Amino acid sequence: MSKLNKKVGLAQVGVGYWGKNLLRNFAALPEAEVLQVCDQSPEILAKLRDQYSNLDTTDSFTDILTNDDVDAVIIATQTPQHYELAKEALKAGKHVFVEKPLAQTTEQAEELVALADQNDLRLMVGHLLMYHPAFTYVEDIINKGDLGDIRYIYSNRVNLGIIRQRENAFESLAPHDLSLALLFLNCNPVAVSATGQSFLQEGIEDVAFATVFFENGKLAHLHTSWLDPHKIRKVTVVGSKKMAVIDDMESTEKVRLYDKGVDLQPGEKRSYTNYAEAMSLRTGDIVIPKITMKEPLRAECQHFLDCVLSGETPRSDGRNGLTVVRLLEAAQISLRQGGAQVELQPQAAI
């Protein structure tokens, strides 16, 4: 497929709460030609026919699979449907963009990654914050060493609603911050511990707290809830040199860099009565960098099209999605075991 002479023929299944945003963005990109949409709601399909000219609508996913003009399928349905729909699309020779999470079990995610590899197809997961300018800015300064050695991160992703019936708050909200933890800490996770509670629906946690343990003693702590009076979307990154706070609820000043830390004094020429004497607290300036904002979802959609056209591997590819699913699955086991630490087995090569 050549970027110079061909657009990517797209079909989308699921055009509900989030799906309509994906459709809007893909339809606006010059490299995309949205050919078909599939949804079980006649009302949604009728609105789409009015909104988009020359758009074929259907309530049958088979119509998409058998359409030779469709190069790639966008999956924006409820989580329990992701695996089956992605599997069928990959088997039909279609590239796949699937909203997070990739699947509900490690076994399912491994199968999807293997299918994509076997058929030389792009498989990308909607880990949106990996394409958000504020988060990519912090990623860049981490890679440059400006924050020093990243020791731990913690995130708060809470709000009142949207309440799911087929997944808990951690499954619904944590994939974003798990993908960031993997990106920022840049090492392998080794264990997960999670606690939570179900207040509104039995067996479906409305609030969850999880700690992911990484190699070299690094960790990430996540607080997720859809039963909270505040809407918070904040990530704090603590490095050995500096610290960064990303607050996505801020309209303009989304990133603050804190020149704060603890310095160890050279001890070769001095003796200390206790180790604390060798430490000094450092409190410097707070910097608010100017970041040129663009819609993260538009950037994510553009990246998928670019990868389909070029054959490059997406940033949030199937393997990235697989690791997030492994963490989600381990967290669910820990929740059922009252917060027990669940060790992750070494990930097999696929």
Secondary structure, DSSP 8 states (H G I E B T S, - for coil): --TTT--EEEEEE--STTHHHHHHHHHT-TTEEEEEEE-S-HHHHHHHHHHSTT-EEES-HHHHHT-TT--EEEE-S-GGGHHHHHHHHHHTT-EEEEESSS-SSHHHHHHHHHHHHHTT--EEEE-GGGG-HHHHHHHHHHHHTTT-SEEEEEEEEEEE----SSS-HHHHHHHHHHHHHHHHH-S-EEEEEEEEE-SSBTTB-SEEEEEEEEGGG-EEEEEEESEEEEEEEEEEEEESS-EEEEETTSSS--EEEEEEEEEE---SS---SSGGGGEEEEEEEEE--------HHHHHHHHHHHHHHH----TTBHHHHHHHHHHHHHHHHHHHTTS--EE-------
